[in-house]
Amino acid sequence: MESVLENVLPVGTQGKAELSVGKPKWLKVKLPIGQKYTELRGLVDKYSLNTICTSGSCPNMGECWGEGTATFMILGNICTRSCGFCGVKTGRPETVDWDEPEKVARSIKIMNIKHAVVTSVDRDDLKDGGSIIWIETIKAIRRMNPTTTLETLIGDFQGLERNIDRIVEANPEVVSHNIETVRRMTREVRIQAKYDRSLEVLRYLKAKGINRTKSGIMLGLGETEEEVIQTLHDLRSVNVDVVTIGQYLQPSKKHLPVKEYITPDQFTKYEKIGLELGFRHVESGALVRSSYKAAKHIL
């Protein structure tokens, strides 16, 4: 059984789908089913965990959870930023749950996860940007799961080095920060974020000794091919190792509309360009998301 999310009228100029109504066939995804998915769904509910799989309406949730993997979202499920693309709720976050690091670590142990991905909402309401909970979560995961490798998908912490340094000191195998879109569209798509600040965060992480840095881009918001290629150049200029390139899907009618559906051939073209630029890994495809197939990015 297959399901397609909200239908949007595709228009645009770069490798677009020729369909005028609805999503193209390559964007169909299977509904989440199976024993493994059911087990993980039960664990998430039992321990009151927030996963970006559910909060972010990820189209790969059925596949990833069916394989026994998941991405955990810490610091609650309400973000202080109101990005036009994101399905996570925006508003005044709840009080920090200091038991959250242990909950996440315990669930990773129960699920026997070999490579864990952890992300978070932005917490601009906190002086430390949530970085203390971040480091406590990393410590708890490593204490309870000493053989588990780790990717942290972080926000920009408003560019404050003292907060980024906490992540650096914890030294996860992969540190990821998504630039999300091209320079021209950043103000519209990310609102409170800044293109150059994201590049600086990625540069700083690498300069401070993080072995593997990673970033991601969404396509279909109205960017041009030239702008996408320039963004890839910009990411390589700050020594990013891994890049993910995927199709933007509108979480609801309140969010930014899809301007075009990028074809599989165009995604293949971007993958080839990225590899030629020197990225160690390039994940490029319609349903690719930041943490999709993340375990191989530590290699």
Salt bridges, closest charged atoms under 4 A:
ASP45 OD1 - ARG41 NH2 3.15
GLU63 OE2 - LYS293 NZ 3.49
GLU67 OE2 - LYS293 NZ 3.66
ASP97 OD2 - LYS103 NZ 2.94
GLU102 OE2 - ARG143 NH2 2.22
ASP122 OD2 - ARG81 NE 3.93
ASP124 OD2 - ARG81 NE 2.75
ASP125 OD1 - ARG123 NE 2.87
GLU151 OE1 - LYS214 NZ 3.05
ASP156 OD1 - ARG81 NH2 2.78
ASP156 OD2 - ARG197 NH2 3.17
GLU173 OE1 - ARG142 NH2 3.65
ASP196 OD2 - ARG183 NH1 2.92
GLU200 OE2 - ARG203 NH2 2.58
GLU225 OE2 - LYS269 NZ 2.95
GLU227 OE2 - ARG184 NE 2.50
ASP241 OD2 - LYS206 NZ 2.58
ASP241 OD1 - ARG280 NE 3.59
GLU283 OE2 - LYS296 NZ 2.83
GLU283 OE2 - HIS297 NE2 3.22
